[in-house]
């Protein structure tokens, strides 16, 4: 039984910043990968960023240079620092972790970038 609790979403102006967090709890012995995905209204959920157990990161081209994924292993928490936000970044952001062959998802947090 694994639970993911997200926080940090909100409304920001274009060019602003937000930091999302995702805290994992439960029967977690080893996390194979973790990441962030987002879904805008009427669109498919898309990959944003991932980080593996050796801190290798990967980013969608649309967020490279603006977003940074990180983790705190001691707290079982990961973060997504989002800078230079654009209206196209508006979406519900979901965190996930992969433990063995099982993927767990957070509840999603709304990020709205608007003037």
Phi, psi and omega in degrees: 000115182236137177235140176241127181241120183258157173202167173109352178289167180166193180255128178224159176279154174307137184090351180279184184226151172217153172235119177267146176231154180216113181257127181256142177216162179117203184277080181244113178262324180203124179265121182279327179197158176213155183192180178235139176228161179218155180218118176271156180305131178077005182237163178286152175293136184233153177293139176244304183198150175223158174218137181256187187290345176253017175068024171280129184247156177216141184227148169295146181303327184291343183242357180302135181085349181243324182252149177225125176262141179210171180213156174237099186298323181297330181259358186050046183232141173235162187225156170228108176273122184243118179242164179049049185294144180242157176305328179292348176280352180299124183182170166272126182258132182240135172264154174213158172227151176245121178239108186064240179258009184250136176251133178244144183238146171281179185279345182092144177224135185280130172241122180237124179245110186204147174259000000 
